[in-house]
Amino acid sequence: ALVAFGAAAKHCAFYPMSAATVAEHADELAEFSTSKGTIRFQPGKPLPMALIRRLVRARIAEIRARP
């Protein structure tokens, strides 16, 4: 999978399916709760679309770089 979104009772989540992608964008994600491959956010304060695009592009580049 490239990326995924999810929703729980108290938050939403974006899953870039890659700890490297999350780590690579740590500065931009500082205001959000993150773990290895998960970025959690509140429905009222979603991830900015520009950030989502950067994360998806980084993920595509990571997948294309695989041998």
Legacy VTK file of the C-alpha trace (Angstrom):
# vtk DataFile Version 3.0
C-alpha trace
ASCII
DATASET POLYDATA
POINTS 67 float
0.000 0.000 0.000
1.107 3.514 -0.721
-0.656 5.347 2.149
-3.881 5.044 4.136
-6.231 7.079 6.292
-8.102 5.918 9.361
-10.510 7.227 11.948
-10.891 6.341 15.613
-13.212 7.633 18.313
-10.888 10.470 19.359
-8.630 11.107 16.361
-7.949 10.534 12.686
-4.738 9.078 11.309
-2.648 9.175 8.182
-0.485 6.123 7.567
2.411 6.688 5.172
3.378 3.027 5.754
6.959 4.072 6.394
8.887 5.051 9.503
11.508 6.634 7.220
8.944 8.992 5.661
7.667 10.051 9.083
11.238 10.610 10.338
12.194 12.523 7.189
9.364 15.010 7.824
9.671 15.184 11.624
10.050 18.966 11.696
6.881 19.485 9.661
5.015 16.958 11.810
6.096 18.398 15.175
2.613 19.685 16.016
1.032 16.275 15.372
1.211 13.054 17.361
3.380 10.551 15.506
4.728 7.065 15.926
6.755 4.845 13.611
4.412 4.892 10.630
1.440 6.874 11.923
0.487 10.541 12.044
-2.504 11.297 14.270
-4.567 14.470 14.012
-7.862 15.914 15.174
-10.724 16.207 12.664
-10.929 19.933 13.399
-7.204 20.367 12.678
-6.463 18.182 9.664
-3.096 17.694 8.028
-2.455 20.441 5.472
-2.937 19.235 1.892
0.534 20.478 0.919
2.046 18.317 3.658
0.029 15.286 2.543
1.297 15.816 -1.011
4.912 15.980 0.221
4.439 12.808 2.269
2.892 10.942 -0.651
5.665 12.094 -3.002
8.300 10.988 -0.491
6.578 7.616 -0.198
6.456 7.183 -3.983
10.169 8.035 -4.212
10.913 5.503 -1.452
9.002 2.765 -3.282
10.636 3.558 -6.639
14.110 3.425 -5.033
13.643 -0.207 -3.991
15.774 -2.693 -5.920
LINES 1 68
67 0 1 2 3 4 5 6 7 8 9 10 11 12 13 14 15 16 17 18 19 20 21 22 23 24 25 26 27 28 29 30 31 32 33 34 35 36 37 38 39 40 41 42 43 44 45 46 47 48 49 50 51 52 53 54 55 56 57 58 59 60 61 62 63 64 65 66
